[in-house]
Amino acid sequence: HLEQAKPVIKAHKPLYIDKPMAGSLKDVLEIFRLAKQANVPVFSSSSLRYGKNTQAARNGSIGKVLRAETWSPCHIEKTHPDLFWYGIHGVESLFTVMGTGCESVKRGTTDDGRIEVTGTWSGGRVGIYREDPKGYGGKAKGENGESPVGAYDGYHPLVAEIIQFFRTGLAPVPAEETIEIYAFMEAADESKRLGGAEVRIADVLKRDGGTL
């Protein structure tokens, strides 16, 4: 959506971009760069971010999250890295629960051949995204218990956030978190190209000219 974002940013209008924000990490970084330069508020999010249990875990219902697993369908679009088109839903849920701080990514496959991406967060926390054509879900383990996460609770909660954003000009999702989500998915693609090798988030960001 870089080309569509440019005239909106030039007109100094608040901008919400539905998923995927762009077709590459490089374009995501450029959208945020242009927006910052023009002092224009912008955010992007999947509706899965605002699932009730997912938000509860983010807000401390089970204490600090130590490990989370989320899943979603992952339809592939040949013009985008594999996870960008539909895997973004499950990855967005994962980051909503885990927060930022992912340091490295390894991509593999499940026993039945589906995509599986394992991220290692600072402090040894682990977040896993899995492809599941049957739907959306997940589970999180925190210092104070466990909880289901990752469910789809409709589009309304996201729409409410978008309306509030246009009223206030305050983005509900930090740019740093969205950038790290796309770096995670880009690193997963790089890991695939490297036969499942571990890929550092910092290296992917450096390659594409961005920092958190």
Rosetta blueprint (number, residue, H / E / L):
1 H L
2 L H
3 E H
4 Q H
5 A H
6 K H
7 P H
8 V H
9 I H
10 K H
11 A L
12 H L
13 K L
14 P L
15 L E
16 Y E
17 I E
18 D E
19 K L
20 P L
21 M L
22 A L
23 G L
24 S L
25 L H
26 K H
27 D H
28 V H
29 L H
30 E H
31 I H
32 F H
33 R H
34 L H
35 A H
36 K H
37 Q H
38 A H
39 N L
40 V L
41 P L
42 V E
43 F E
44 S E
45 S E
46 S L
47 S H
48 L H
49 R H
50 Y H
51 G L
52 K H
53 N H
54 T H
55 Q H
56 A H
57 A H
58 R H
59 N L
60 G L
61 S L
62 I L
63 G L
64 K L
65 V E
66 L E
67 R E
68 A E
69 E E
70 T E
71 W E
72 S E
73 P L
74 C L
75 H L
76 I L
77 E L
78 K L
79 T L
80 H L
81 P L
82 D H
83 L H
84 F H
85 W H
86 Y L
87 G L
88 I H
89 H H
90 G H
91 V H
92 E H
93 S H
94 L H
95 F H
96 T H
97 V H
98 M H
99 G L
100 T L
101 G L
102 C E
103 E E
104 S E
105 V E
106 K E
107 R E
108 G E
109 T E
110 T L
111 D L
112 D L
113 G L
114 R L
115 I E
116 E E
117 V E
118 T E
119 G E
120 T E
121 W E
122 S H
123 G H
124 G H
125 R L
126 V E
127 G E
128 I E
129 Y E
130 R E
131 E E
132 D L
133 P L
134 K L
135 G L
136 Y L
137 G E
138 G E
139 K E
140 A E
141 K E
142 G E
143 E L
144 N L
145 G E
146 E E
147 S E
148 P E
149 V L
150 G L
151 A L
152 Y L
153 D L
154 G L
155 Y L
156 H H
157 P H
158 L H
159 V H
160 A H
161 E H
162 I H
163 I H
164 Q H
165 F H
166 F H
167 R H
168 T H
169 G L
170 L L
171 A L
172 P L
173 V L
174 P L
175 A H
176 E H
177 E H
178 T H
179 I H
180 E H
181 I H
182 Y H
183 A H
184 F H
185 M H
186 E H
187 A H
188 A H
189 D H
190 E H
191 S H
192 K H
193 R H
194 L L
195 G L
196 G L
197 A L
198 E L
199 V E
200 R E
201 I H
202 A H
203 D H
204 V H
205 L H
206 K H
207 R H
208 D L
209 G L
210 G L
211 T L
212 L L
